[in-house]
Amino acid sequence: ENVCFTESTVQTPAFTDAVRLYRQAKGHYGTWDMMCGEPPQILANLVMETLHPELRNVIGPRLKGKMQQRQRNWMLISDAVYRQVLTQTTSRYDALVDTCESQRFQLDARLRTDMDQIITSKEHVSNKIRALVLPKAEKTLRSNVQPYISSILEALMDPTSRGFSEVRDVFFRELVEISKNSINGGDKEKLGDHMERLSMLAFHPVKMQSCYENMEQLNLEGLQQRFDVSNPSVFVSRAQILMREQMDNAVYTFEQLLNQSLEAQGDDDMCKTIQRCQERVLKKYDYDSSTVRKKFFREALLQIIIPYMLQQLSPSFSSELPRFKELIFEDFSRFLLVENMFEEVVLQSVSKDIMMAVKEAAVQRRHNLYRDSIILSNSDPNMLLLGEDSQVDWAAKFGVDEIEGPEGGGGKIDGGGSVSRRRQVVSMIQLDGVPLAYESCLEVPGVDLIPEEDAEVSEAKEDDEDEKEEEEEEEDVPRKSPRDKSSAQSLLQHLKGSTKKKADPEHQEETAIENAIKEMAVQEDDSEGSESSPKPLSATDSSSHGDSGFQSPTNEGLDEGEPQPLTNGAVEPGVSTHSDVCVLDS
């Protein structure tokens, strides 16, 4: 079927409808649990649905060996065949998309020009089809569908409502923890740490597991055979996706409201501010989850009932529908399909009963559904402005301490600051063995290239401080401070150059003279000597923990600070890494 793909919002339903019509032509109605993945993968699943049984009948009897060996060989053969089919479907799907894209402008111009005539022609043909189909459709609906709508809806509502209620409870418990922290005197840094963990709540597999488990209890036994529902996993997966989306929306709304309240009222009485935002977000979640669940129930009922209705009515009208094609002008035949009009008539006959059943279910308080009439979209004007704000950077807002040091040069990041917090968040989702995004940070010089002369240590220290001051002028946000590959290479070249200077006899003599002068100055005045000689670097020195996040190798053996914790993943010894931060530990 040649479908015009304009945008992703049009391309996706056009593709799914094409697959559905193809399966219906083969006599397969109802939901299909293999409708997942990218379009080429779905097409490969569609091919394997027919090819797999044929291969088993042909190749299965020829396999030799024990049972386990035959099963292993069959799995290898099936996998190889699927890969070949996927290669073919990928290339042909890409060619189809290119063909549809090349025809899009021509069809768009024709559609805009003849839109009025196309609509008039569609209404005329639809009325003819409705007069033919509607009497039998209503009879089938009354006798075979209406008595079971309430049972289907009840089977869907119980696990779904429990799952969304659990989402609310999980979110509420996280907010209670944040409130307890503020009551117990937690500082801003602690609040920023809690907020960053809260931002990942919707994608936390352990904390969301209790929500997903409620939906996995969906049971449609007795209804599956009657309405040809192959597997309820389609509805389970869809509901779980909606739960994750609602949790993410609630977290985002709470972040925005809390950020607005803190900017307007300051940090005074943090606990009451959090509780006020919590009440508003939970109230909004109740309305949003009610709307989402009712939409999910309507879609699920349509996915169950419509295929059954089409399966019952198609044999009776398949021979009569072709005569309606004569009522459509040839120029409009690419836009108006009789099969689509037939499905629209069936859909309209069922939609009224489905809408009425969901509306009656909203009256039952045990499912915590709200009537549409009491949901006001403009009840809170401040809520409408949240979509215009970007996500709050809590690490930059609370996690980074004030810059300290002489004359504002350099700064420090405490152990609980932005860098360590981002390590904590990433380590929660970083898989072992997965390469880091910035592997250039691991390309550091070895210990044998590190010079030991005091003069060279002083020169390297001054160079590092100059580089950090330049980076502070370029970057205003202290949270984002990655080192690129060029910085590591320039440092490596500098160290190699220092090693070459070490081998130079003249340079050694100059270094010895300078060291002698410094030793004499130390003997004369300890205080003045301490200023003239290079100072040992502490854990809070700007040269060791500046905004760059890169500790100079020339400070080997001088840094007495505690090493930063290692993140998950394979790294070199003595190196603590993050997706955008690299720190050398002594």
Long-range contacts (C-beta under 8 A, 24 or more apart in sequence): 2-99, 2-100, 2-103, 2-334, 3-100, 4-100, 4-103, 4-104, 4-107, 5-97, 5-100, 5-101, 5-104, 6-104, 6-108, 11-97, 15-39, 15-42, 19-43, 19-46, 21-339, 22-46, 24-307, 24-310, 24-314, 29-228, 29-307, 29-308, 29-310, 29-311, 30-227, 30-228, 30-229, 30-230, 30-304, 30-307, 30-308, 30-311, 31-229, 31-230, 31-231, 31-234, 31-303, 31-304, 31-307, 32-230, 32-234, 33-230, 33-231, 33-233, 33-234, 35-234, 36-237, 39-93, 40-86, 40-89, 40-90, 40-93, 41-86, 41-89, 43-89, 43-92, 43-93, 44-82, 44-85, 44-86, 44-89, 47-85, 47-89, 48-81, 48-82, 48-85, 51-81, 51-85, 52-78, 55-81, 107-334, 110-331, 111-335, 114-331, 114-332, 117-329, 117-332, 118-332, 118-335, 118-336, 121-327, 121-328, 121-329, 121-332, 121-336, 122-336, 122-341, 124-327, 125-324, 125-327, 125-328, 125-336, 125-338, 125-341, 126-341, 126-344, 126-345, 128-324, 128-327, 129-321, 129-324, 129-338, 129-341, 129-342, 129-345, 130-345, 130-348, 132-317, 132-320, 133-313, 133-317, 133-342, 133-345, 133-346, 134-345, 134-349, 136-313, 136-316, 137-309, 137-313, 137-345, 137-346, 137-349, 138-349, 140-309, 140-312, 140-313, 141-309, 141-349, 141-350, 141-353, 144-308, 144-312, 145-305, 145-308, 145-309, 145-350, 145-353, 146-353, 148-223, 148-226, 148-227, 149-301, 149-305, 149-353, 149-354, 149-357, 150-357, 151-223, 152-220, 152-223, 152-227, 152-300, 152-301, 152-304, 152-305, 153-297, 153-301, 153-357, 153-358, 153-361, 155-218, 155-219, 155-220, 155-223, 156-218, 156-235, 156-296, 156-297, 156-300, 156-301, 157-293, 157-297, 157-361, 157-367, 159-214, 159-215, 159-216, 159-217, 159-218, 159-239, 160-215, 160-218, 160-239, 160-293, 160-296, 160-297, 161-293, 161-366, 161-367, 161-368, 161-369, 162-214, 162-217, 163-211, 163-212, 163-214, 163-215, 163-239, 163-240, 163-243, 164-211, 164-243, 164-246, 164-289, 164-292, 164-293, 165-368, 166-210, 166-211, 166-214, 167-208, 167-211, 167-243, 167-246, 167-247, 167-289, 168-282, 168-285, 168-286, 168-289, 170-201, 170-207, 170-208, 170-210, 170-211, 170-247, 171-201, 171-247, 171-250, 171-251, 171-282, 171-285, 172-278, 172-282, 174-198, 174-201, 175-254, 175-274, 175-278, 178-274, 179-271, 179-274, 179-275, 179-278, 182-270, 182-271, 182-274, 183-271, 188-267, 188-398, 189-398, 189-399, 189-401, 189-414, 189-416, 189-417, 190-416, 191-270, 191-394, 191-398, 192-394, 192-395, 192-397, 192-398, 192-399, 192-421, 193-399, 193-416, 193-421, 193-424, 195-255, 195-258, 195-392, 195-394, 195-398, 196-394, 196-395, 196-399, 196-421, 196-422, 196-425, 197-425, 198-251, 198-254, 198-255, 199-251, 199-255, 199-391, 199-394, 200-425, 200-428, 200-429, 201-247, 201-251, 202-244, 202-245, 202-247, 202-248, 202-251, 203-244, 203-248, 203-429, 204-428, 208-243, 208-244, 208-247, 211-240, 211-243, 211-247, 212-240, 212-243, 215-239, 215-240, 215-243, 223-304, 226-308, 227-304, 227-305, 227-307, 227-308, 228-307, 228-308, 228-311, 229-304, 234-303, 235-300, 235-303, 238-296, 238-299, 238-300, 239-296, 242-292, 242-293, 242-296, 245-292, 246-285, 246-288, 246-289, 246-292, 249-285, 249-288, 250-281, 250-282, 250-284, 250-285, 250-288, 252-386, 252-391, 253-281, 253-284, 253-383, 253-386, 254-278, 254-281, 255-391, 255-392, 255-394, 256-386, 256-389, 256-392, 257-281, 257-382, 257-386, 258-392, 259-389, 259-392, 259-397, 260-382, 280-380, 284-380, 284-383, 286-368, 286-370, 287-370, 287-375, 289-368, 290-362, 290-368, 290-369, 290-370, 290-375, 291-370, 291-375, 293-367, 293-369, 294-358, 294-362, 294-369, 297-358, 297-361, 298-354, 298-355, 298-358, 301-354, 301-357, 301-358, 302-347, 302-350, 302-351, 302-354, 305-350, 305-354, 306-343, 306-346, 306-347, 306-350, 309-346, 309-349, 309-350, 310-343, 310-346, 313-346, 317-342, 393-477, 393-479, 395-421, 395-422, 395-479, 396-477, 396-478, 396-479, 399-479, 400-478, 400-479, 403-478, 404-540, 405-542, 409-465, 409-469, 409-542, 410-465, 410-468, 410-541, 410-542, 410-543, 410-546, 411-472, 411-478, 411-542, 411-545, 411-546, 411-547, 412-540, 412-542, 412-545, 413-478, 413-545, 415-562, 415-564, 418-478, 418-479, 419-549, 419-564, 419-578, 419-581, 419-583, 420-564, 420-565, 422-479, 422-578, 422-579, 422-580, 422-581, 423-564, 423-565, 423-567, 423-576, 423-578, 423-581, 426-567, 426-578, 426-579, 427-567, 427-568, 430-567, 430-568, 430-569, 431-568, 431-569, 432-568, 432-569, 432-570, 433-569, 433-570, 434-569, 435-569, 436-569, 436-577, 436-578, 436-579, 437-579, 437-580, 438-482, 438-483, 438-484, 438-577, 438-579, 438-580, 438-582, 440-483, 440-484, 440-485, 440-488, 441-482, 441-483, 441-488, 441-550, 441-575, 441-577, 441-581, 441-582, 442-571, 442-572, 442-575, 442-577, 442-582, 443-485, 443-488, 443-489, 443-492, 444-488, 444-492, 444-553, 444-572, 444-575, 444-584, 445-491, 445-492, 445-495, 445-496, 445-553, 447-556, 449-492, 449-495, 449-496, 449-499, 449-553, 450-495, 450-553, 450-554, 450-556, 451-495, 451-498, 451-499, 451-502, 451-554, 453-502, 453-511, 454-515, 454-518, 454-533, 454-534, 455-511, 455-514, 455-515, 456-498, 456-501, 456-502, 456-511, 456-554, 457-534, 457-554, 457-555, 457-558, 458-534, 459-498, 460-494, 460-495, 460-498, 460-552, 460-554, 461-534, 461-537, 461-543, 461-552, 461-554, 461-555, 463-494, 464-543, 464-546, 464-552, 464-554, 465-542, 465-543, 467-548, 468-542, 468-543, 468-546, 468-547, 468-548, 471-546, 471-547, 471-548, 472-546, 472-547, 475-547, 478-547, 480-580, 481-547, 481-548, 481-549, 481-580, 481-581, 482-549, 482-580, 482-581, 482-582, 483-548, 483-549, 483-550, 483-581, 483-582, 487-548, 487-550, 488-550, 491-550, 491-552, 491-553, 495-553, 495-554, 536-560, 545-583, 549-581, 549-582, 549-583, 550-582, 550-583, 550-584, 551-583, 551-584, 551-585, 551-586, 552-584, 553-584, 555-586, 556-586, 557-586, 558-586, 559-586, 560-586, 561-586
